[in-house]
Amino acid sequence: MFIDHAKIFVKAGDGGDGAISCRREAYVPKGGPDGGDGGAGGDVILAGSNQVSTLIHIHYQQQYKVKKGGLGSGSKSSGKSTPHLIIPVPPGTIVKDAETCEIVGDIKEIGQELVVAKGGRGGRGNHHFKSPTRQAPYIAEPGAQGEERWLSLELKFLADVGLVGLPNAGKSTLISVLSNSKPKIADYPFTTIIPNMGVVHWGRHHEHHFTVADIPGLIEGAHAGKGLGIQFLRHIERTALLAHLVDVSVSTNADPVHDFKMVRLELSSYQESLIEKPFIVVATKTDSVGKHLLKLKRYCAKNKIPFFEISAVTGAGVPSLMRAMAKQVEATRSDHVAIRV
């Protein structure tokens, strides 16, 4: 099951209480206070991990609580601090405060950590409160309370290239050819019911790579909740390039230009910025091409839209398509580096 939303309650550990204790030993008439400090409560931390790909593991466990730090004791012995609670999440997870909707953090990389609830400090034992006028203080600090909050988690895939198009446009077949992904493929609509992600390696020694996501097919009205598309449109918000796949085979009776325009409309209806992204049009299934190819090709030429013809089955046109994708991704990455500098 693909889960890309979750709401959880997190409670960091409270600090342990400081101890009230006085040294009592034979032949030591003025032992003095020796109450130890309480242990610190552990934090709750979300960490990017490649061991999980959805939020299903936290969807069914909504509460995460860390135990209280240990109590201080005599002989200035401090209580044990409780370990941090680390919750793995997929890269691409946006964390928001569920009550204010404020973004707490954005986990983009494997190994990145985000403290979402800070543990409480341990209370001080009574030996800290000794003074010339108070030789045996019977006071100590309680531990500070750990933070607690409700969080809303939303997963948005971090793909460089997003494949979009109507159901059965050939997205799953193409991603399997481009990458090491092995999606479910069949000759009927909505074979893909969750986004597939693949890694494409390129270069003389395959030293470069980019990621490509196969977004489940859109239909007319997807932005309003029809079909499967609305569930996954958010996953193309971060892509550097959109590849519109259009079926031009003899088996389809649809107008390819209409199909392309309809998908563009659904994207803009969901979020206007999606159609401002760089995009290309890819005519698929050209191994059994029908009358539609020429019409789509002329439309793209007239509107100066980058156009590619491929057959994922035979491999025709795939290498040039891959190079174009890689070029756009690298240009986008360079722009981001320049902006950061």
N, C-alpha and C positions, 0 to 999 in steps of 0.2 A: 504494500500500500504506500502511495506517495502522499506524504503530509508536508505541506510547506507553511503551515501556520500553527502556532502553539501559544498557549497562555499559561504561565507558571507563577507560583509563589515561591520566593526565595527568602530565607531567614538565616543570616549569618550568626555565628556563635556568640553568645554573651560572654563577657569576661568573667573569670572566676573571682570570688571574693577574697580580699586580703584577710590574713589570720590575726587574731588577737592572742598573743602568747607571751609569757615571761619565762626567762631562763630560770630553772630551779635545779641547782646542783649542791651537793654537800660541800661545805667549806667555801661556797661562793655566795656571800650574803647579798651582793648587789649584782645579780645576774643581768637584770635589765630586760627590756622587751626584745623578743626575737621572732615576732610573727612574720611569716613570709608573704610574698605577693601572690595574687591569683594569676592563673594562666590566661593568655589571650584567647579569644574566640576565633575560630577559623573564618576566612572569607568564603564567599560563593563566587566562583570564577567560571565564565564561559570561555571555552578554548576551541579554536579552529582545528578540525581533525579530518583526516582522510579515511577514518574508520566508519564514518556515518555519511550518508548521502541525502537523508531527509530528516525531518524533525519527529518522526514517528516514535523514537525512543523516549522522547519527553512529552509527547502528546498524551500518553496514558499515565504519566506520573507527574501530577501537577504541582506537588509540593516538595521542596528541597530545603532541609533544615540541617544546620550544623550544631553539634553538641556544645554545651557550655564549657568554658575553660575550667581546669581543675582548681580546687580551693588551695590557698596557701596553708602552710602548717608551721609548727615550731622549728626552732633552729634555723630560722630564716630560709626555710625551704619553700621554693616557689611551686605553685601548681603547674601541671602540664598544660601547654597550649594545645588546642585541638587543631588537627590538620585542616588545610583548606579543602573545600569541596569543589572539584573540577568537573564541569559538565561539558562533554564534547558536543560540538555543533558543526555543521558543514560550513565551509567557506562560502560567503555570500549571505550570511545571516545578519539581518538588521534587528537590533534590540531596542525596544521602546518601553518607556514607562507606561503601563497599561492605563493609569488614571489620567495622566497629563498628555499622553501621546508624544512626549518629548523623546528624541532619539538619544539613547544612552550610549550606543556605540554601534560600530559596523565592523563585523569580523570578516575580513577579506582574504586572509592567508592562513595556511596550515601552521599551527604553532602560535598564532596570535592569541593573546589572552586579554580578557576584559573582566575586571572586578565589578560585579553588579551589586554586591552587598558586602560591606566592610565589617569585619568582626570587631567585637568590643575589646577594649583594653582591660587587662586584669587589674583588680583593685590593689592598692598598696597595703602591706601589712603594718602592724602597729609600730614596728621599729623605726619607721619613717617619721613618726610623730613625736619622738623623744626630744625633749628640750631641757634646759637647765631648771625650768620650773615644773616640768612634767616628766619625771623620771620613769614612770611606769604607766604610760597612756593605755587606756582600755578602749581605744577607738581604732578602726580600720576602715578602709574604703570598700564599698561593694564594687563588683565588676561593672563596667559600662555595658550597656545593651548593644547587641549587634544590630545592624541595619536590616530592615525587612521591607519588601515591596512586591507588587504584582508586575510582571513583565509580559510584554507581547513580543513574540519572536516571529519574524517573517523571513522566509528563505527566497532569495532571488539569485538564480544561477549567475555565476561569473563567467560567461562565455564571450569569446572574442567575436564569433560569427553566429548569428541566429538564422536558422533555416525556417522560413515561413511559407505558407501556401495552403491551398485547400486540402482536405483529406485525400489521400491517395495520390499526392502530387509527386511522390518519389523521394521524400525527405529522408525516411529511414534507410532506404537503399543507398542514397548518396552518402550519408554519414558512415555507413558501414564500409563503403569503398574508400572514403577519405581517411578514416581513422581506424583505431582498434576496437571501436564500439561494435557490439553485436545486438542491435535492437531486434525486436520482433517484427517480422516483415510478412505481409500477406496482401493479396490483391482484393482488398475491400476497405471501405472507409473506416477511420478511427481504429486502425490497428494499434497506433501509438496512443496510449491513454496517460502516459507520463512523459515528461521531457527526457530525452536521451542526451548524454554528453559524451563527446569523443575528443581525443587529442590527435592533432594532425602534425606529423613531423616532416620537416622539409629542409632543404639545403643540401650541399654536396655530400655531407656526412650526417645528414639528418640532425644537425646540431640545433636547429631552430624548431619552434613549435607554436601552435596556437590551438585554442579550444573552440569547438563548434557544438552548438546545441540544436537538436531537432525538436522544434516546438509542435505539439499536437495540432492537428489541422483546424484551421479557422473556418467558420461558415458565416453566412450573412446573419447579422444580429449577435455575433459572438460577444461584442463589447457590452451588450445588454444581458448577457447570461445564457445565450443559446449555445447549444453544443458543448464542446470541451474547452474551446479557446479561451474564454474569460478566466478560467482557472490558471492559465499559464502565460497570459500576456505580460504579466509583471516580470517574467523571466527573460524578456528581451530588452528590458529597460537599460541594461548595462552593456549591451553588445556594441562593438565598434563598427560592425557592418551587418546589414540585413541582406540576405539572399532570398529573393522571391522566386520560388520554384513553381513553374507552370507546366502542366501536362499538355503536350502537343501531339500525343500519339493518335493513331487512327481509332483507338478504342473510345475516345472521348468525343462527345457531341457539343461540348460547351465552347463558348467564345473565349479564347485565351486572354484577349484584352479586357473583356468584362471581368473575368476571374481575377486578373491582376488588379484592376481598379477597385474591385470589391474588397480585396484584402487590404489595400491601402486605406480605404474608407474605414474599415474596422480598426485599423491601427490608430488612425487619427481620432476616431470617436472615443477610443479608450484613453489615449494620451497624445496630445498634439505633437509633443517633442519626438515621438517615435518616427514620424514621417520626415523629420529633419535629419535623421541619421543617414550616413552614406548607404546606398543600396545598389544592388545589381539585380538583373532579371536573368533567370536561368531556365531555358527551355529544356524540359526533361523528356526522357523516353524517345529520343530521336532515332533509335534503332527501328522503330515502327512508325515513322513520322507520317502525319496526315497533312491536310490542307492548312492546318492552323499555324504551322511554323512560320510561314512567310508573312502572315498577317501580324503576328506578334513581333517579328523581326523588324518589319517596316515601322510599326508603332514606336518601338524603342529607338530606332534610328532617327525618326522625326522628332522625338522628344529628348534626344541626346542622352539616353539611358544606357549604361554599360550592359551589353548583352552577350550571353554565352549559350551555346548549344551543347548538350551532353547526353550521353547514354551511360548511365551508371552500370548497366549490364555488360556492355562491351568495353567500357572505359574510354570511349571516344570523347574528347573535349575535357575530360576530368583534370589532366595535368595543367592545362592553361587556366582552368577555373581555380585550382588550388593556388597557383602562383599569384593570381589576381587577389585572392583572399589574403594571402600572406603579405602582399605589398600594402594593402589597405590597413591591415592590423599593425604592421611595423610602423607605418606613417602615424597612426593614432598613438601608438606607444611613444614615439619620438616627441609628438606634440605634448603629451602628458609630462614627459621628462623636462621639456623646455619650460612648461608652466611651473613645475615645482622648483626649478632653478631660479 
